[in-house]
Amino acid sequence: MRGMEIREIGEFGLIEKIKGCVTTQKESVVLGIGDDAAVIKETSGNYWLITSDTLVEGVHFRQEFATLWQIGWKAGAANLSDIAAMGGEPRWAVVCLSFPGHMRVRDVEDLYRGMDRVCSKFGCDIVGGDTTLSMGGMTISIAVVGRVDEERLATRRGAKVGDAICVTGDLGGSKAGLESLKEKGQTYGYAIRRHLEPVPRIHEAKAIGDVARVHAMIDISDGLSSEVNHICRESRTGARIFAASIPVHEDTREIARRRGESVLDYALSGGEDFELLFTLAPEKVDAVRSHVEKNTGTPISVIGEITDDEKMIVIVDEDGNEEKLFPLGYQHF
Amino acid sequence: MRGMEIREIGEFGLIEKIKGCVTTQKESVVLGIGDDAAVIKETSGNYWLITSDTLVEGVHFRQEFATLWQIGWKAGAANLSDIAAMGGEPRWAVVCLSFPGHMRVRDVEDLYRGMDRVCSKFGCDIVGGDTTLSMGGMTISIAVVGRVDEERLATRRGAKVGDAICVTGDLGGSKAGLESLKEKGQTYGYAIRRHLEPVPRIHEAKAIGDVARVHAMIDISDGLSSEVNHICRESRTGARIFAASIPVHEDTREIARRRGESVLDYALSGGEDFELLFTLAPEKVDAVRSHVEKNTGTPISVIGEITDDEKMIVIVDEDGNEEKLFPLGYQHF
């Protein structure tokens, strides 16, 4: 009897186990393991965010589909997106890279240039890290430290009954881009760019915070269904999502249609869209929408509402039929 | 022509290349890539340290020789040691773990308990991270954020001609422990503990800073010869090391002797001792030594002196013969 394997309890089961193994002594830790980033309240009153994410070759990316520059960009973007999800601004990053010994110097340079490009674009300096040999492919772990104003701090917990549920941009594009890359047609530039060069919604998070205090926020890294579930579980609420209101790009629709697949599935469980999902008082929506669109060009869509029926997350189709929405996002293991 | 492989330029060649690929925009970055930790000067005047390190299964550790708890401890200790090397105190850590899908939940728990044990012992809270599948063995990347008083901040640059070169504790023990483990005798408890459960010199760094301002400091992770070279290169000085003054534990001597190997080689290039190597004005040595020993129980040894002959690092044997000391520490790739 050697005990349970990790894959039997899944990612969120494992996170609960890990929480049980670590001790938190410092009063400064406002929020530890379990959100997009940890929140630290410094003695000066500043709030700091710390987050880290890993991309593993063969699990999260393949060199067949992406340049090293794009892999670097995406690794950086995924981390910056976690800072955006907390309402913050990224400041400094450290990068741990493991790679096979036969890797080319110029490939490593391309990787760092891609990371640096997205980091510097959003005001984040790469200040250190570690390089080591791997036994297989590449592993890229990035940790980002950011800051956030107390009044802009957004977590997964805090959604209120009656809140409007909003998303930035459009969903399902990354999944559509990946499918398009696998077909090697590469004709759908928009979707492919969404998959390979996602833009973290730092500016949008800032613009949202300029106008309103969101009640809960998360970035859509695993898929909408999964992220709505996170917010509802942490906020102890339910949610009703209107399928017809979920924003999807025309290219995403076209790719799904051509492949005979459900575009709704792309949006609900495609993952890696790195859009923001947030809830706020419905009377604030118009002001947020116009301010964000004016300042960033990114549309805001209302896709549903927070309900008081804890554990009941439903999706409503165009005919008004309700169905339970299970978290069917990207399964990490 | 696909370009040079990484192993052709080595770790330090690669770090130089990486430096050329990243941009630093923020005035807050006092020190970026290239020391044990990055140094950030916050608007409040606080100095922050950020460091990260990776341990790769098969490269840095084997489960054959260590429990998961010990692997976790050592991964944490290696990072905390980098904070000690800057004169700082660790505060918060994030952990990225990649593991094979068949790994047991209880093994992951043991790993985190080991990490948490060393972190909490030195005042550092594990506040987040990421867990992902790997394609091979485990990869553990930890990033630690710490703080340091401006007057205690120590870097590799700053050694002055005439400085005494000092080390904490003793050297070569980790290498001796590894050799002992390979023989499966496991009779040398001290050396094996040095290899599997190294103690980061956080308290010693603090005690040193209580009494004197060090001019340069680094932790001995790759081996004494390599670290002396780092300090001299960054400080543009030379150094003279007295072989007979290098502190070595009796068990380390015994293991080397039994194996017919040079104990001096263990001390110079064994690596993973995680002691502190520092330089300071010779008149400060007595006060530092007695304060550190009184407060931590750890001895301080003077092993050499900083010289003005840049690029000339020599080791002097008991008969006064000088030999050039090349950086022969652990080669990462």
Contacts between the chains, C-beta under 8 A, distances in Angstrom:
chain1	res1	chain2	res2	distance
A	2	B	104	5.7
A	3	B	104	4.6
A	3	B	105	6.1
A	3	B	106	4.4
A	3	B	107	7.8
A	4	B	104	6.6
A	4	B	105	4.7
A	4	B	106	7.6
A	5	B	101	7.1
A	5	B	102	5.5
A	5	B	103	6.8
A	5	B	104	6.1
A	5	B	105	7.1
A	6	B	99	6.8
A	6	B	101	6.6
A	6	B	102	8.0
A	6	B	103	5.3
A	6	B	104	7.2
A	6	B	105	5.7
A	6	B	108	6.4
A	7	B	101	4.8
A	7	B	102	7.6
A	8	B	105	7.7
A	9	B	105	5.9
A	11	B	131	6.4
A	14	B	105	6.9
A	14	B	108	6.6
A	14	B	131	5.8
A	15	B	131	7.1
A	17	B	105	5.9
A	17	B	108	6.9
A	17	B	109	5.7
A	18	B	108	7.1
A	18	B	109	7.5
A	18	B	112	5.3
A	18	B	131	7.4
A	20	B	109	7.5
A	21	B	109	5.2
A	21	B	112	3.9
A	21	B	113	4.9
A	21	B	116	5.9
A	22	B	112	6.1
A	22	B	115	7.8
A	22	B	116	4.5
A	22	B	125	7.6
A	22	B	126	4.4
A	23	B	116	5.9
A	23	B	120	5.0
A	23	B	125	7.5
A	24	B	125	5.0
A	24	B	127	7.3
A	25	B	120	6.2
A	25	B	123	7.2
A	25	B	125	6.0
A	26	B	91	7.0
A	26	B	92	7.5
A	26	B	123	7.7
A	26	B	125	5.0
A	28	B	91	7.4
A	28	B	92	7.9
A	29	B	92	7.1
A	29	B	125	5.4
A	29	B	127	5.7
A	31	B	127	8.0
A	32	B	125	7.0
A	32	B	126	7.7
A	32	B	127	4.6
A	32	B	128	6.6
A	33	B	126	7.4
A	33	B	127	6.6
A	33	B	128	5.3
A	33	B	129	7.2
A	34	B	128	7.8
A	35	B	128	7.8
A	37	B	128	6.6
A	38	B	92	6.7
A	38	B	94	6.8
A	38	B	127	3.6
A	38	B	128	4.2
A	40	B	91	7.9
A	40	B	92	6.1
A	40	B	127	7.3
A	42	B	44	7.6
A	42	B	46	7.6
A	44	B	42	7.6
A	44	B	44	4.1
A	44	B	46	6.8
A	46	B	42	7.6
A	46	B	44	6.8
A	48	B	145	7.9
A	50	B	92	5.9
A	50	B	94	5.5
A	50	B	127	6.2
A	50	B	128	6.3
A	50	B	143	7.7
A	50	B	145	6.2
A	51	B	94	6.9
A	51	B	128	6.4
A	52	B	94	4.2
A	52	B	95	7.6
A	52	B	96	5.1
A	52	B	128	6.8
A	52	B	129	5.5
A	52	B	130	5.6
A	52	B	141	7.5
A	52	B	143	5.8
A	53	B	96	7.2
A	53	B	130	4.9
A	54	B	96	4.3
A	54	B	98	5.9
A	54	B	130	5.0
A	54	B	132	4.9
A	54	B	139	7.8
A	54	B	141	6.9
A	55	B	132	8.0
A	56	B	98	5.4
A	56	B	132	5.5
A	56	B	133	6.8
A	56	B	134	5.7
A	56	B	135	6.5
A	57	B	135	7.1
A	58	B	135	4.5
A	59	B	132	6.3
A	59	B	133	5.2
A	59	B	134	7.3
A	59	B	135	6.5
A	60	B	132	7.3
A	91	B	26	7.0
A	91	B	28	7.4
A	91	B	40	7.9
A	92	B	26	7.5
A	92	B	28	7.9
A	92	B	29	7.1
A	92	B	38	6.7
A	92	B	40	6.1
A	92	B	50	5.9
A	94	B	38	6.8
A	94	B	50	5.5
A	94	B	51	6.9
A	94	B	52	4.2
A	94	B	143	5.4
A	95	B	52	7.6
A	96	B	52	5.2
A	96	B	53	7.2
A	96	B	54	4.3
A	96	B	96	7.3
A	96	B	141	4.0
A	96	B	143	7.7
A	98	B	54	5.9
A	98	B	56	5.4
A	98	B	139	5.9
A	99	B	6	6.8
A	101	B	5	7.1
A	101	B	6	6.6
A	101	B	7	4.8
A	101	B	333	5.7
A	102	B	5	5.6
A	102	B	6	8.0
A	102	B	7	7.6
A	103	B	5	6.8
A	103	B	6	5.3
A	104	B	2	5.7
A	104	B	3	4.6
A	104	B	4	6.6
A	104	B	5	6.1
A	104	B	6	7.2
A	105	B	3	6.1
A	105	B	4	4.8
A	105	B	5	7.1
A	105	B	6	5.7
A	105	B	8	7.7
A	105	B	9	5.9
A	105	B	13	8.0
A	105	B	14	6.8
A	105	B	17	5.9
A	106	B	3	4.4
A	106	B	4	7.6
A	107	B	3	7.8
A	108	B	6	6.4
A	108	B	14	6.6
A	108	B	17	7.0
A	108	B	18	7.1
A	109	B	17	5.7
A	109	B	18	7.5
A	109	B	20	7.6
A	109	B	21	5.2
A	112	B	18	5.3
A	112	B	21	3.9
A	112	B	22	6.1
A	113	B	21	4.9
A	115	B	22	7.8
A	116	B	21	5.9
A	116	B	22	4.5
A	116	B	23	5.9
A	120	B	23	5.0
A	120	B	25	6.2
A	123	B	25	7.2
A	123	B	26	7.7
A	125	B	22	7.6
A	125	B	23	7.5
A	125	B	24	5.0
A	125	B	25	6.0
A	125	B	26	5.0
A	125	B	29	5.4
A	125	B	32	7.0
A	126	B	22	4.4
A	126	B	32	7.7
A	126	B	33	7.4
A	127	B	24	7.3
A	127	B	29	5.7
A	127	B	31	7.9
A	127	B	32	4.5
A	127	B	33	6.6
A	127	B	38	3.6
A	127	B	40	7.3
A	127	B	50	6.2
A	128	B	32	6.6
A	128	B	33	5.3
A	128	B	34	7.8
A	128	B	35	7.8
A	128	B	37	6.7
A	128	B	38	4.2
A	128	B	50	6.3
A	128	B	51	6.4
A	128	B	52	6.8
A	129	B	33	7.3
A	129	B	52	5.4
A	130	B	52	5.6
A	130	B	53	4.9
A	130	B	54	5.0
A	130	B	141	7.4
A	131	B	11	6.4
A	131	B	14	5.8
A	131	B	15	7.1
A	131	B	18	7.4
A	131	B	332	7.3
A	131	B	333	7.9
A	132	B	54	5.0
A	132	B	56	5.5
A	132	B	59	6.3
A	132	B	60	7.3
A	132	B	332	6.0
A	132	B	333	7.4
A	133	B	56	6.7
A	133	B	59	5.2
A	133	B	332	6.7
A	133	B	333	4.6
A	134	B	56	5.7
A	134	B	59	7.3
A	134	B	136	7.7
A	134	B	139	7.1
A	135	B	56	6.5
A	135	B	57	7.0
A	135	B	58	4.4
A	135	B	59	6.5
A	135	B	136	5.0
A	135	B	137	6.1
A	136	B	134	7.7
A	136	B	135	5.0
A	136	B	136	4.2
A	137	B	135	6.1
A	139	B	54	7.8
A	139	B	56	8.0
A	139	B	98	5.8
A	139	B	134	7.1
A	139	B	139	4.9
A	139	B	141	7.7
A	141	B	52	7.5
A	141	B	54	6.9
A	141	B	96	4.0
A	141	B	130	7.4
A	141	B	139	7.7
A	141	B	141	3.7
A	141	B	143	8.0
A	143	B	50	7.7
A	143	B	52	5.8
A	143	B	94	5.4
A	143	B	96	7.7
A	143	B	141	7.9
A	143	B	143	3.4
A	145	B	48	7.9
A	145	B	50	6.2
A	145	B	145	6.2
A	332	B	131	7.3
A	332	B	132	6.1
A	332	B	133	6.7
A	333	B	101	5.6
A	333	B	131	7.9
A	333	B	132	7.5
A	333	B	133	4.6
